[in-house]
Amino acid sequence: MLVDDRALHCAMITPEMLDTSRGQPPAPAPQEPRGCLFALSQPPLMIFLGVIGFLLLMAAVHDLFLL
């Protein structure tokens, strides 16, 4: 039975690897957080929403005037 060599190796975690502190303080948060209006300003999303809205409009027109 052959065993993969990668499975036989193990790593030793040292205290230096666990130290997540940095020499510098973290960067400040941006002044203006991005929200829903930023997401709606993306062209692919607006195209998708426009197509869905158009399909809903056509279904409503069909139901109201052709049925």
PDBQT receptor file of N, H, CA, C and O in Angstrom, charges set to zero:
ATOM      1  N   MET A   1       0.849  -1.178   0.000  1.00  0.00    +0.000 N 
ATOM      2  CA  MET A   1       0.000   0.000   0.000  1.00  0.00    +0.000 C 
ATOM      3  C   MET A   1       0.895   1.242   0.000  1.00  0.00    +0.000 C 
ATOM      4  O   MET A   1       1.774   1.375   0.851  1.00  0.00    +0.000 OA
ATOM      5  N   LEU A   2       0.675   2.126  -0.930  1.00  0.00    +0.000 N 
ATOM      6  H   LEU A   2      -0.040   2.018  -1.621  1.00  0.00    +0.000 HD
ATOM      7  CA  LEU A   2       1.465   3.346  -1.029  1.00  0.00    +0.000 C 
ATOM      8  C   LEU A   2       0.754   4.479  -0.309  1.00  0.00    +0.000 C 
ATOM      9  O   LEU A   2      -0.462   4.636  -0.422  1.00  0.00    +0.000 OA
ATOM     10  N   VAL A   3       1.525   5.267   0.434  1.00  0.00    +0.000 N 
ATOM     11  H   VAL A   3       2.512   5.139   0.526  1.00  0.00    +0.000 HD
ATOM     12  CA  VAL A   3       0.973   6.404   1.161  1.00  0.00    +0.000 C 
ATOM     13  C   VAL A   3       1.571   7.667   0.570  1.00  0.00    +0.000 C 
ATOM     14  O   VAL A   3       2.768   7.726   0.291  1.00  0.00    +0.000 OA
ATOM     15  N   ASP A   4       0.735   8.676   0.381  1.00  0.00    +0.000 N 
ATOM     16  H   ASP A   4      -0.238   8.628   0.608  1.00  0.00    +0.000 HD
ATOM     17  CA  ASP A   4       1.203   9.956  -0.157  1.00  0.00    +0.000 C 
ATOM     18  C   ASP A   4       2.205  10.574   0.810  1.00  0.00    +0.000 C 
ATOM     19  O   ASP A   4       1.953  10.644   2.013  1.00  0.00    +0.000 OA
ATOM     20  N   ASP A   5       3.350  11.026   0.279  1.00  0.00    +0.000 N 
ATOM     21  H   ASP A   5       3.554  10.969  -0.698  1.00  0.00    +0.000 HD
ATOM     22  CA  ASP A   5       4.402  11.597   1.133  1.00  0.00    +0.000 C 
ATOM     23  C   ASP A   5       3.948  12.863   1.836  1.00  0.00    +0.000 C 
ATOM     24  O   ASP A   5       4.412  13.155   2.938  1.00  0.00    +0.000 OA
ATOM     25  N   ARG A   6       3.043  13.625   1.216  1.00  0.00    +0.000 N 
ATOM     26  H   ARG A   6       2.665  13.388   0.321  1.00  0.00    +0.000 HD
ATOM     27  CA  ARG A   6       2.597  14.867   1.837  1.00  0.00    +0.000 C 
ATOM     28  C   ARG A   6       1.830  14.606   3.128  1.00  0.00    +0.000 C 
ATOM     29  O   ARG A   6       1.826  15.452   4.022  1.00  0.00    +0.000 OA
ATOM     30  N   ALA A   7       1.200  13.484   3.236  1.00  0.00    +0.000 N 
ATOM     31  H   ALA A   7       1.203  12.797   2.509  1.00  0.00    +0.000 HD
ATOM     32  CA  ALA A   7       0.428  13.183   4.430  1.00  0.00    +0.000 C 
ATOM     33  C   ALA A   7       1.320  12.834   5.616  1.00  0.00    +0.000 C 
ATOM     34  O   ALA A   7       0.869  12.876   6.760  1.00  0.00    +0.000 OA
ATOM     35  N   LEU A   8       2.575  12.490   5.357  1.00  0.00    +0.000 N 
ATOM     36  H   LEU A   8       2.941  12.455   4.427  1.00  0.00    +0.000 HD
ATOM     37  CA  LEU A   8       3.474  12.083   6.430  1.00  0.00    +0.000 C 
ATOM     38  C   LEU A   8       4.185  13.258   7.087  1.00  0.00    +0.000 C 
ATOM     39  O   LEU A   8       4.742  13.108   8.174  1.00  0.00    +0.000 OA
ATOM     40  N   HIS A   9       4.178  14.406   6.457  1.00  0.00    +0.000 N 
ATOM     41  H   HIS A   9       3.725  14.528   5.574  1.00  0.00    +0.000 HD
ATOM     42  CA  HIS A   9       4.863  15.576   7.009  1.00  0.00    +0.000 C 
ATOM     43  C   HIS A   9       3.920  16.334   7.938  1.00  0.00    +0.000 C 
ATOM     44  O   HIS A   9       2.728  16.454   7.656  1.00  0.00    +0.000 OA
ATOM     45  N   CYS A  10       4.443  16.833   9.022  1.00  0.00    +0.000 N 
ATOM     46  H   CYS A  10       5.412  16.735   9.251  1.00  0.00    +0.000 HD
ATOM     47  CA  CYS A  10       3.644  17.672   9.905  1.00  0.00    +0.000 C 
ATOM     48  C   CYS A  10       4.412  18.955  10.182  1.00  0.00    +0.000 C 
ATOM     49  O   CYS A  10       5.641  18.979  10.114  1.00  0.00    +0.000 OA
ATOM     50  N   ALA A  11       3.699  19.996  10.487  1.00  0.00    +0.000 N 
ATOM     51  H   ALA A  11       2.701  19.976  10.542  1.00  0.00    +0.000 HD
ATOM     52  CA  ALA A  11       4.317  21.290  10.737  1.00  0.00    +0.000 C 
ATOM     53  C   ALA A  11       4.300  21.577  12.227  1.00  0.00    +0.000 C 
ATOM     54  O   ALA A  11       3.363  21.210  12.936  1.00  0.00    +0.000 OA
ATOM     55  N   MET A  12       5.344  22.234  12.687  1.00  0.00    +0.000 N 
ATOM     56  H   MET A  12       6.105  22.533  12.111  1.00  0.00    +0.000 HD
ATOM     57  CA  MET A  12       5.408  22.622  14.094  1.00  0.00    +0.000 C 
ATOM     58  C   MET A  12       5.115  24.117  14.184  1.00  0.00    +0.000 C 
ATOM     59  O   MET A  12       5.785  24.923  13.537  1.00  0.00    +0.000 OA
ATOM     60  N   ILE A  13       4.131  24.483  14.971  1.00  0.00    +0.000 N 
ATOM     61  H   ILE A  13       3.586  23.828  15.495  1.00  0.00    +0.000 HD
ATOM     62  CA  ILE A  13       3.753  25.879  15.127  1.00  0.00    +0.000 C 
ATOM     63  C   ILE A  13       4.536  26.457  16.293  1.00  0.00    +0.000 C 
ATOM     64  O   ILE A  13       4.467  25.961  17.417  1.00  0.00    +0.000 OA
ATOM     65  N   THR A  14       5.273  27.503  16.006  1.00  0.00    +0.000 N 
ATOM     66  H   THR A  14       5.329  27.906  15.093  1.00  0.00    +0.000 HD
ATOM     67  CA  THR A  14       6.090  28.145  17.040  1.00  0.00    +0.000 C 
ATOM     68  C   THR A  14       5.381  29.397  17.541  1.00  0.00    +0.000 C 
ATOM     69  O   THR A  14       4.477  29.900  16.874  1.00  0.00    +0.000 OA
ATOM     70  N   PRO A  15       5.779  29.913  18.717  1.00  0.00    +0.000 N 
ATOM     71  CA  PRO A  15       5.146  31.137  19.233  1.00  0.00    +0.000 C 
ATOM     72  C   PRO A  15       5.283  32.325  18.277  1.00  0.00    +0.000 C 
ATOM     73  O   PRO A  15       4.413  33.196  18.249  1.00  0.00    +0.000 OA
ATOM     74  N   GLU A  16       6.361  32.370  17.499  1.00  0.00    +0.000 N 
ATOM     75  H   GLU A  16       7.068  31.663  17.522  1.00  0.00    +0.000 HD
ATOM     76  CA  GLU A  16       6.530  33.477  16.555  1.00  0.00    +0.000 C 
ATOM     77  C   GLU A  16       5.447  33.446  15.472  1.00  0.00    +0.000 C 
ATOM     78  O   GLU A  16       5.038  34.492  14.969  1.00  0.00    +0.000 OA
ATOM     79  N   MET A  17       4.990  32.252  15.122  1.00  0.00    +0.000 N 
ATOM     80  H   MET A  17       5.323  31.402  15.531  1.00  0.00    +0.000 HD
ATOM     81  CA  MET A  17       3.937  32.148  14.107  1.00  0.00    +0.000 C 
ATOM     82  C   MET A  17       2.590  32.608  14.645  1.00  0.00    +0.000 C 
ATOM     83  O   MET A  17       1.749  33.084  13.883  1.00  0.00    +0.000 OA
ATOM     84  N   LEU A  18       2.380  32.471  15.939  1.00  0.00    +0.000 N 
ATOM     85  H   LEU A  18       3.063  32.084  16.558  1.00  0.00    +0.000 HD
ATOM     86  CA  LEU A  18       1.110  32.855  16.540  1.00  0.00    +0.000 C 
ATOM     87  C   LEU A  18       1.027  34.337  16.859  1.00  0.00    +0.000 C 
ATOM     88  O   LEU A  18      -0.062  34.850  17.120  1.00  0.00    +0.000 OA
ATOM     89  N   ASP A  19       2.156  35.034  16.844  1.00  0.00    +0.000 N 
ATOM     90  H   ASP A  19       3.040  34.617  16.632  1.00  0.00    +0.000 HD
ATOM     91  CA  ASP A  19       2.181  36.456  17.164  1.00  0.00    +0.000 C 
ATOM     92  C   ASP A  19       1.648  37.235  15.969  1.00  0.00    +0.000 C 
ATOM     93  O   ASP A  19       2.291  37.289  14.920  1.00  0.00    +0.000 OA
ATOM     94  N   THR A  20       0.467  37.839  16.128  1.00  0.00    +0.000 N 
ATOM     95  H   THR A  20      -0.055  37.795  16.980  1.00  0.00    +0.000 HD
ATOM     96  CA  THR A  20      -0.143  38.592  15.032  1.00  0.00    +0.000 C 
ATOM     97  C   THR A  20      -0.016  40.098  15.216  1.00  0.00    +0.000 C 
ATOM     98  O   THR A  20      -0.583  40.869  14.441  1.00  0.00    +0.000 OA
ATOM     99  N   SER A  21       0.715  40.519  16.225  1.00  0.00    +0.000 N 
ATOM    100  H   SER A  21       1.175  39.893  16.855  1.00  0.00    +0.000 HD
ATOM    101  CA  SER A  21       0.871  41.962  16.433  1.00  0.00    +0.000 C 
ATOM    102  C   SER A  21       1.780  42.538  15.359  1.00  0.00    +0.000 C 
ATOM    103  O   SER A  21       2.621  41.837  14.795  1.00  0.00    +0.000 OA
ATOM    104  N   ARG A  22       1.602  43.809  15.089  1.00  0.00    +0.000 N 
ATOM    105  H   ARG A  22       0.919  44.378  15.548  1.00  0.00    +0.000 HD
ATOM    106  CA  ARG A  22       2.401  44.495  14.077  1.00  0.00    +0.000 C 
ATOM    107  C   ARG A  22       3.148  45.639  14.732  1.00  0.00    +0.000 C 
ATOM    108  O   ARG A  22       2.803  46.082  15.827  1.00  0.00    +0.000 OA
ATOM    109  N   GLY A  23       4.151  46.097  14.063  1.00  0.00    +0.000 N 
ATOM    110  H   GLY A  23       4.432  45.737  13.173  1.00  0.00    +0.000 HD
ATOM    111  CA  GLY A  23       4.908  47.232  14.570  1.00  0.00    +0.000 C 
ATOM    112  C   GLY A  23       4.141  48.536  14.437  1.00  0.00    +0.000 C 
ATOM    113  O   GLY A  23       4.361  49.469  15.210  1.00  0.00    +0.000 OA
ATOM    114  N   GLN A  24       3.246  48.607  13.465  1.00  0.00    +0.000 N 
ATOM    115  H   GLN A  24       3.067  47.849  12.837  1.00  0.00    +0.000 HD
ATOM    116  CA  GLN A  24       2.476  49.819  13.213  1.00  0.00    +0.000 C 
ATOM    117  C   GLN A  24       1.018  49.587  13.592  1.00  0.00    +0.000 C 
ATOM    118  O   GLN A  24       0.528  48.461  13.514  1.00  0.00    +0.000 OA
ATOM    119  N   PRO A  25       0.323  50.646  14.002  1.00  0.00    +0.000 N 
ATOM    120  CA  PRO A  25      -1.117  50.483  14.281  1.00  0.00    +0.000 C 
ATOM    121  C   PRO A  25      -1.865  50.226  12.968  1.00  0.00    +0.000 C 
ATOM    122  O   PRO A  25      -1.390  50.622  11.904  1.00  0.00    +0.000 OA
ATOM    123  N   PRO A  26      -3.022  49.573  13.032  1.00  0.00    +0.000 N 
ATOM    124  CA  PRO A  26      -3.772  49.323  11.796  1.00  0.00    +0.000 C 
ATOM    125  C   PRO A  26      -4.250  50.620  11.159  1.00  0.00    +0.000 C 
ATOM    126  O   PRO A  26      -4.405  51.644  11.823  1.00  0.00    +0.000 OA
ATOM    127  N   ALA A  27      -4.477  50.546   9.870  1.00  0.00    +0.000 N 
ATOM    128  H   ALA A  27      -4.351  49.713   9.330  1.00  0.00    +0.000 HD
ATOM    129  CA  ALA A  27      -4.929  51.726   9.130  1.00  0.00    +0.000 C 
ATOM    130  C   ALA A  27      -6.323  52.125   9.606  1.00  0.00    +0.000 C 
ATOM    131  O   ALA A  27      -7.132  51.258   9.936  1.00  0.00    +0.000 OA
ATOM    132  N   PRO A  28      -6.616  53.426   9.645  1.00  0.00    +0.000 N 
ATOM    133  CA  PRO A  28      -7.962  53.854  10.072  1.00  0.00    +0.000 C 
ATOM    134  C   PRO A  28      -9.014  53.451   9.042  1.00  0.00    +0.000 C 
ATOM    135  O   PRO A  28      -8.718  53.292   7.858  1.00  0.00    +0.000 OA
ATOM    136  N   ALA A  29     -10.230  53.293   9.513  1.00  0.00    +0.000 N 
ATOM    137  H   ALA A  29     -10.471  53.422  10.475  1.00  0.00    +0.000 HD
ATOM    138  CA  ALA A  29     -11.335  52.926   8.631  1.00  0.00    +0.000 C 
ATOM    139  C   ALA A  29     -11.643  54.084   7.690  1.00  0.00    +0.000 C 
ATOM    140  O   ALA A  29     -11.441  55.242   8.057  1.00  0.00    +0.000 OA
ATOM    141  N   PRO A  30     -12.127  53.798   6.485  1.00  0.00    +0.000 N 
ATOM    142  CA  PRO A  30     -12.470  54.897   5.573  1.00  0.00    +0.000 C 
ATOM    143  C   PRO A  30     -13.582  55.757   6.166  1.00  0.00    +0.000 C 
ATOM    144  O   PRO A  30     -14.434  55.270   6.910  1.00  0.00    +0.000 OA
ATOM    145  N   GLN A  31     -13.557  57.030   5.827  1.00  0.00    +0.000 N 
ATOM    146  H   GLN A  31     -12.865  57.425   5.223  1.00  0.00    +0.000 HD
ATOM    147  CA  GLN A  31     -14.521  57.976   6.375  1.00  0.00    +0.000 C 
ATOM    148  C   GLN A  31     -15.940  57.699   5.866  1.00  0.00    +0.000 C 
ATOM    149  O   GLN A  31     -16.905  57.849   6.616  1.00  0.00    +0.000 OA
ATOM    150  N   GLU A  32     -16.072  57.298   4.603  1.00  0.00    +0.000 N 
ATOM    151  H   GLU A  32     -15.288  57.177   3.994  1.00  0.00    +0.000 HD
ATOM    152  CA  GLU A  32     -17.383  57.059   4.016  1.00  0.00    +0.000 C 
ATOM    153  C   GLU A  32     -17.510  55.575   3.680  1.00  0.00    +0.000 C 
ATOM    154  O   GLU A  32     -16.962  55.123   2.675  1.00  0.00    +0.000 OA
ATOM    155  N   PRO A  33     -18.217  54.819   4.502  1.00  0.00    +0.000 N 
ATOM    156  CA  PRO A  33     -18.388  53.398   4.177  1.00  0.00    +0.000 C 
ATOM    157  C   PRO A  33     -19.276  53.220   2.949  1.00  0.00    +0.000 C 
ATOM    158  O   PRO A  33     -20.216  53.983   2.730  1.00  0.00    +0.000 OA
ATOM    159  N   ARG A  34     -18.966  52.212   2.165  1.00  0.00    +0.000 N 
ATOM    160  H   ARG A  34     -18.202  51.591   2.343  1.00  0.00    +0.000 HD
ATOM    161  CA  ARG A  34     -19.761  51.939   0.970  1.00  0.00    +0.000 C 
ATOM    162  C   ARG A  34     -21.014  51.184   1.370  1.00  0.00    +0.000 C 
ATOM    163  O   ARG A  34     -20.958  50.258   2.179  1.00  0.00    +0.000 OA
ATOM    164  N   GLY A  35     -22.133  51.576   0.806  1.00  0.00    +0.000 N 
ATOM    165  H   GLY A  35     -22.177  52.328   0.149  1.00  0.00    +0.000 HD
ATOM    166  CA  GLY A  35     -23.399  50.952   1.179  1.00  0.00    +0.000 C 
ATOM    167  C   GLY A  35     -24.178  50.493  -0.030  1.00  0.00    +0.000 C 
ATOM    168  O   GLY A  35     -23.603  50.139  -1.059  1.00  0.00    +0.000 OA
ATOM    169  N   CYS A  36     -25.470  50.500   0.100  1.00  0.00    +0.000 N 
ATOM    170  H   CYS A  36     -25.937  50.788   0.936  1.00  0.00    +0.000 HD
ATOM    171  CA  CYS A  36     -26.359  49.986  -0.942  1.00  0.00    +0.000 C 
ATOM    172  C   CYS A  36     -26.296  50.844  -2.210  1.00  0.00    +0.000 C 
ATOM    173  O   CYS A  36     -26.358  50.307  -3.316  1.00  0.00    +0.000 OA
ATOM    174  N   LEU A  37     -26.176  52.132  -2.070  1.00  0.00    +0.000 N 
ATOM    175  H   LEU A  37     -26.125  52.568  -1.172  1.00  0.00    +0.000 HD
ATOM    176  CA  LEU A  37     -26.137  52.984  -3.265  1.00  0.00    +0.000 C 
ATOM    177  C   LEU A  37     -24.885  52.743  -4.080  1.00  0.00    +0.000 C 
ATOM    178  O   LEU A  37     -24.910  52.892  -5.302  1.00  0.00    +0.000 OA
ATOM    179  N   PHE A  38     -23.783  52.371  -3.431  1.00  0.00    +0.000 N 
ATOM    180  H   PHE A  38     -23.762  52.249  -2.438  1.00  0.00    +0.000 HD
ATOM    181  CA  PHE A  38     -22.571  52.029  -4.186  1.00  0.00    +0.000 C 
ATOM    182  C   PHE A  38     -22.820  50.765  -4.999  1.00  0.00    +0.000 C 
ATOM    183  O   PHE A  38     -22.410  50.682  -6.157  1.00  0.00    +0.000 OA
ATOM    184  N   ALA A  39     -23.497  49.769  -4.395  1.00  0.00    +0.000 N 
ATOM    185  H   ALA A  39     -23.830  49.837  -3.454  1.00  0.00    +0.000 HD
ATOM    186  CA  ALA A  39     -23.774  48.523  -5.113  1.00  0.00    +0.000 C 
ATOM    187  C   ALA A  39     -24.700  48.777  -6.298  1.00  0.00    +0.000 C 
ATOM    188  O   ALA A  39     -24.525  48.172  -7.356  1.00  0.00    +0.000 OA
ATOM    189  N   LEU A  40     -25.684  49.663  -6.137  1.00  0.00    +0.000 N 
ATOM    190  H   LEU A  40     -25.827  50.154  -5.277  1.00  0.00    +0.000 HD
ATOM    191  CA  LEU A  40     -26.621  49.941  -7.226  1.00  0.00    +0.000 C 
ATOM    192  C   LEU A  40     -25.996  50.751  -8.350  1.00  0.00    +0.000 C 
ATOM    193  O   LEU A  40     -26.572  50.844  -9.435  1.00  0.00    +0.000 OA
ATOM    194  N   SER A  41     -24.825  51.341  -8.112  1.00  0.00    +0.000 N 
ATOM    195  H   SER A  41     -24.358  51.266  -7.231  1.00  0.00    +0.000 HD
ATOM    196  CA  SER A  41     -24.191  52.131  -9.156  1.00  0.00    +0.000 C 
ATOM    197  C   SER A  41     -23.343  51.277 -10.086  1.00  0.00    +0.000 C 
ATOM    198  O   SER A  41     -22.739  51.803 -11.020  1.00  0.00    +0.000 OA
ATOM    199  N   GLN A  42     -23.285  49.979  -9.852  1.00  0.00    +0.000 N 
ATOM    200  H   GLN A  42     -23.775  49.551  -9.093  1.00  0.00    +0.000 HD
ATOM    201  CA  GLN A  42     -22.471  49.103 -10.692  1.00  0.00    +0.000 C 
ATOM    202  C   GLN A  42     -23.235  48.770 -11.976  1.00  0.00    +0.000 C 
ATOM    203  O   GLN A  42     -24.376  48.315 -11.902  1.00  0.00    +0.000 OA
ATOM    204  N   PRO A  43     -22.641  48.982 -13.138  1.00  0.00    +0.000 N 
ATOM    205  CA  PRO A  43     -23.355  48.763 -14.412  1.00  0.00    +0.000 C 
ATOM    206  C   PRO A  43     -23.898  47.345 -14.604  1.00  0.00    +0.000 C 
ATOM    207  O   PRO A  43     -25.044  47.216 -15.036  1.00  0.00    +0.000 OA
ATOM    208  N   PRO A  44     -23.149  46.268 -14.312  1.00  0.00    +0.000 N 
ATOM    209  CA  PRO A  44     -23.746  44.936 -14.542  1.00  0.00    +0.000 C 
ATOM    210  C   PRO A  44     -24.986  44.683 -13.692  1.00  0.00    +0.000 C 
ATOM    211  O   PRO A  44     -25.933  44.045 -14.151  1.00  0.00    +0.000 OA
ATOM    212  N   LEU A  45     -24.986  45.176 -12.464  1.00  0.00    +0.000 N 
ATOM    213  H   LEU A  45     -24.216  45.694 -12.091  1.00  0.00    +0.000 HD
ATOM    214  CA  LEU A  45     -26.156  44.986 -11.614  1.00  0.00    +0.000 C 
ATOM    215  C   LEU A  45     -27.340  45.764 -12.157  1.00  0.00    +0.000 C 
ATOM    216  O   LEU A  45     -28.465  45.264 -12.155  1.00  0.00    +0.000 OA
ATOM    217  N   MET A  46     -27.102  46.976 -12.619  1.00  0.00    +0.000 N 
ATOM    218  H   MET A  46     -26.188  47.383 -12.620  1.00  0.00    +0.000 HD
ATOM    219  CA  MET A  46     -28.204  47.781 -13.143  1.00  0.00    +0.000 C 
ATOM    220  C   MET A  46     -28.756  47.183 -14.436  1.00  0.00    +0.000 C 
ATOM    221  O   MET A  46     -29.963  47.237 -14.672  1.00  0.00    +0.000 OA
ATOM    222  N   ILE A  47     -27.896  46.617 -15.270  1.00  0.00    +0.000 N 
ATOM    223  H   ILE A  47     -26.915  46.573 -15.079  1.00  0.00    +0.000 HD
ATOM    224  CA  ILE A  47     -28.378  45.959 -16.491  1.00  0.00    +0.000 C 
ATOM    225  C   ILE A  47     -29.240  44.761 -16.120  1.00  0.00    +0.000 C 
ATOM    226  O   ILE A  47     -30.312  44.566 -16.692  1.00  0.00    +0.000 OA
ATOM    227  N   PHE A  48     -28.777  43.958 -15.165  1.00  0.00    +0.000 N 
ATOM    228  H   PHE A  48     -27.906  44.116 -14.700  1.00  0.00    +0.000 HD
ATOM    229  CA  PHE A  48     -29.535  42.795 -14.721  1.00  0.00    +0.000 C 
ATOM    230  C   PHE A  48     -30.895  43.213 -14.158  1.00  0.00    +0.000 C 
ATOM    231  O   PHE A  48     -31.918  42.625 -14.509  1.00  0.00    +0.000 OA
ATOM    232  N   LEU A  49     -30.909  44.222 -13.289  1.00  0.00    +0.000 N 
ATOM    233  H   LEU A  49     -30.078  44.699 -13.004  1.00  0.00    +0.000 HD
ATOM    234  CA  LEU A  49     -32.168  44.678 -12.709  1.00  0.00    +0.000 C 
ATOM    235  C   LEU A  49     -33.081  45.278 -13.779  1.00  0.00    +0.000 C 
ATOM    236  O   LEU A  49     -34.301  45.123 -13.709  1.00  0.00    +0.000 OA
ATOM    237  N   GLY A  50     -32.507  45.955 -14.754  1.00  0.00    +0.000 N 
ATOM    238  H   GLY A  50     -31.517  46.081 -14.810  1.00  0.00    +0.000 HD
ATOM    239  CA  GLY A  50     -33.309  46.502 -15.845  1.00  0.00    +0.000 C 
ATOM    240  C   GLY A  50     -33.968  45.412 -16.670  1.00  0.00    +0.000 C 
ATOM    241  O   GLY A  50     -35.140  45.531 -17.030  1.00  0.00    +0.000 OA
ATOM    242  N   VAL A  51     -33.234  44.354 -16.975  1.00  0.00    +0.000 N 
ATOM    243  H   VAL A  51     -32.282  44.257 -16.684  1.00  0.00    +0.000 HD
ATOM    244  CA  VAL A  51     -33.802  43.244 -17.741  1.00  0.00    +0.000 C 
ATOM    245  C   VAL A  51     -34.911  42.559 -16.949  1.00  0.00    +0.000 C 
ATOM    246  O   VAL A  51     -35.966  42.250 -17.503  1.00  0.00    +0.000 OA
ATOM    247  N   ILE A  52     -34.685  42.320 -15.671  1.00  0.00    +0.000 N 
ATOM    248  H   ILE A  52     -33.828  42.570 -15.221  1.00  0.00    +0.000 HD
ATOM    249  CA  ILE A  52     -35.716  41.694 -14.837  1.00  0.00    +0.000 C 
ATOM    250  C   ILE A  52     -36.956  42.594 -14.750  1.00  0.00    +0.000 C 
ATOM    251  O   ILE A  52     -38.083  42.107 -14.849  1.00  0.00    +0.000 OA
ATOM    252  N   GLY A  53     -36.752  43.892 -14.566  1.00  0.00    +0.000 N 
ATOM    253  H   GLY A  53     -35.837  44.287 -14.486  1.00  0.00    +0.000 HD
ATOM    254  CA  GLY A  53     -37.874  44.825 -14.519  1.00  0.00    +0.000 C 
ATOM    255  C   GLY A  53     -38.647  44.852 -15.829  1.00  0.00    +0.000 C 
ATOM    256  O   GLY A  53     -39.877  44.895 -15.833  1.00  0.00    +0.000 OA
ATOM    257  N   PHE A  54     -37.918  44.826 -16.944  1.00  0.00    +0.000 N 
ATOM    258  H   PHE A  54     -36.919  44.791 -16.941  1.00  0.00    +0.000 HD
ATOM    259  CA  PHE A  54     -38.579  44.812 -18.252  1.00  0.00    +0.000 C 
ATOM    260  C   PHE A  54     -39.409  43.552 -18.432  1.00  0.00    +0.000 C 
ATOM    261  O   PHE A  54     -40.527  43.621 -18.943  1.00  0.00    +0.000 OA
ATOM    262  N   LEU A  55     -38.886  42.403 -18.024  1.00  0.00    +0.000 N 
ATOM    263  H   LEU A  55     -37.978  42.347 -17.609  1.00  0.00    +0.000 HD
ATOM    264  CA  LEU A  55     -39.640  41.157 -18.137  1.00  0.00    +0.000 C 
ATOM    265  C   LEU A  55     -40.898  41.181 -17.268  1.00  0.00    +0.000 C 
ATOM    266  O   LEU A  55     -41.957  40.711 -17.682  1.00  0.00    +0.000 OA
ATOM    267  N   LEU A  56     -40.771  41.731 -16.065  1.00  0.00    +0.000 N 
ATOM    268  H   LEU A  56     -39.910  42.113 -15.728  1.00  0.00    +0.000 HD
ATOM    269  CA  LEU A  56     -41.954  41.852 -15.205  1.00  0.00    +0.000 C 
ATOM    270  C   LEU A  56     -42.982  42.800 -15.814  1.00  0.00    +0.000 C 
ATOM    271  O   LEU A  56     -44.183  42.536 -15.754  1.00  0.00    +0.000 OA
ATOM    272  N   LEU A  57     -42.524  43.884 -16.390  1.00  0.00    +0.000 N 
ATOM    273  H   LEU A  57     -41.548  44.099 -16.439  1.00  0.00    +0.000 HD
ATOM    274  CA  LEU A  57     -43.429  44.832 -17.040  1.00  0.00    +0.000 C 
ATOM    275  C   LEU A  57     -44.143  44.183 -18.216  1.00  0.00    +0.000 C 
ATOM    276  O   LEU A  57     -45.350  44.358 -18.384  1.00  0.00    +0.000 OA
ATOM    277  N   MET A  58     -43.411  43.442 -19.026  1.00  0.00    +0.000 N 
ATOM    278  H   MET A  58     -42.431  43.300 -18.890  1.00  0.00    +0.000 HD
ATOM    279  CA  MET A  58     -44.038  42.777 -20.173  1.00  0.00    +0.000 C 
ATOM    280  C   MET A  58     -45.047  41.723 -19.714  1.00  0.00    +0.000 C 
ATOM    281  O   MET A  58     -46.095  41.554 -20.339  1.00  0.00    +0.000 OA
ATOM    282  N   ALA A  59     -44.738  41.016 -18.630  1.00  0.00    +0.000 N 
ATOM    283  H   ALA A  59     -43.888  41.153 -18.122  1.00  0.00    +0.000 HD
ATOM    284  CA  ALA A  59     -45.693  40.025 -18.114  1.00  0.00    +0.000 C 
ATOM    285  C   ALA A  59     -46.952  40.717 -17.595  1.00  0.00    +0.000 C 
ATOM    286  O   ALA A  59     -48.060  40.217 -17.787  1.00  0.00    +0.000 OA
ATOM    287  N   ALA A  60     -46.784  41.863 -16.941  1.00  0.00    +0.000 N 
ATOM    288  H   ALA A  60     -45.884  42.269 -16.785  1.00  0.00    +0.000 HD
ATOM    289  CA  ALA A  60     -47.945  42.593 -16.434  1.00  0.00    +0.000 C 
ATOM    290  C   ALA A  60     -48.794  43.129 -17.580  1.00  0.00    +0.000 C 
ATOM    291  O   ALA A  60     -50.021  43.040 -17.530  1.00  0.00    +0.000 OA
ATOM    292  N   VAL A  61     -48.164  43.681 -18.609  1.00  0.00    +0.000 N 
ATOM    293  H   VAL A  61     -47.167  43.753 -18.650  1.00  0.00    +0.000 HD
ATOM    294  CA  VAL A  61     -48.894  44.186 -19.782  1.00  0.00    +0.000 C 
ATOM    295  C   VAL A  61     -49.630  43.047 -20.465  1.00  0.00    +0.000 C 
ATOM    296  O   VAL A  61     -50.782  43.200 -20.869  1.00  0.00    +0.000 OA
ATOM    297  N   HIS A  62     -48.976  41.918 -20.593  1.00  0.00    +0.000 N 
ATOM    298  H   HIS A  62     -48.039  41.793 -20.265  1.00  0.00    +0.000 HD
ATOM    299  CA  HIS A  62     -49.614  40.762 -21.216  1.00  0.00    +0.000 C 
ATOM    300  C   HIS A  62     -50.837  40.324 -20.420  1.00  0.00    +0.000 C 
ATOM    301  O   HIS A  62     -51.892  40.051 -20.993  1.00  0.00    +0.000 OA
ATOM    302  N   ASP A  63     -50.694  40.257 -19.100  1.00  0.00    +0.000 N 
ATOM    303  H   ASP A  63     -49.837  40.478 -18.634  1.00  0.00    +0.000 HD
ATOM    304  CA  ASP A  63     -51.817  39.836 -18.253  1.00  0.00    +0.000 C 
ATOM    305  C   ASP A  63     -52.980  40.838 -18.318  1.00  0.00    +0.000 C 
ATOM    306  O   ASP A  63     -54.143  40.437 -18.348  1.00  0.00    +0.000 OA
ATOM    307  N   LEU A  64     -52.665  42.125 -18.339  1.00  0.00    +0.000 N 
ATOM    308  H   LEU A  64     -51.720  42.450 -18.314  1.00  0.00    +0.000 HD
ATOM    309  CA  LEU A  64     -53.719  43.127 -18.289  1.00  0.00    +0.000 C 
ATOM    310  C   LEU A  64     -54.451  43.280 -19.613  1.00  0.00    +0.000 C 
ATOM    311  O   LEU A  64     -55.673  43.426 -19.625  1.00  0.00    +0.000 OA
ATOM    312  N   PHE A  65     -53.732  43.250 -20.724  1.00  0.00    +0.000 N 
ATOM    313  H   PHE A  65     -52.739  43.131 -20.715  1.00  0.00    +0.000 HD
ATOM    314  CA  PHE A  65     -54.355  43.604 -21.984  1.00  0.00    +0.000 C 
ATOM    315  C   PHE A  65     -54.591  42.438 -22.937  1.00  0.00    +0.000 C 
ATOM    316  O   PHE A  65     -55.431  42.542 -23.831  1.00  0.00    +0.000 OA
ATOM    317  N   LEU A  66     -53.878  41.345 -22.770  1.00  0.00    +0.000 N 
ATOM    318  H   LEU A  66     -53.195  41.261 -22.044  1.00  0.00    +0.000 HD
ATOM    319  CA  LEU A  66     -54.029  40.253 -23.746  1.00  0.00    +0.000 C 
ATOM    320  C   LEU A  66     -54.767  39.045 -23.195  1.00  0.00    +0.000 C 
ATOM    321  O   LEU A  66     -55.127  38.152 -23.963  1.00  0.00    +0.000 OA
ATOM    322  N   LEU A  67     -55.003  38.988 -21.902  1.00  0.00    +0.000 N 
ATOM    323  H   LEU A  67     -54.710  39.713 -21.279  1.00  0.00    +0.000 HD
ATOM    324  CA  LEU A  67     -55.726  37.846 -21.365  1.00  0.00    +0.000 C 
ATOM    325  C   LEU A  67     -57.178  38.186 -21.101  1.00  0.00    +0.000 C 
ATOM    326  O   LEU A  67     -57.939  37.334 -20.644  1.00  0.00    +0.000 OA
TER     327      LEU A  67
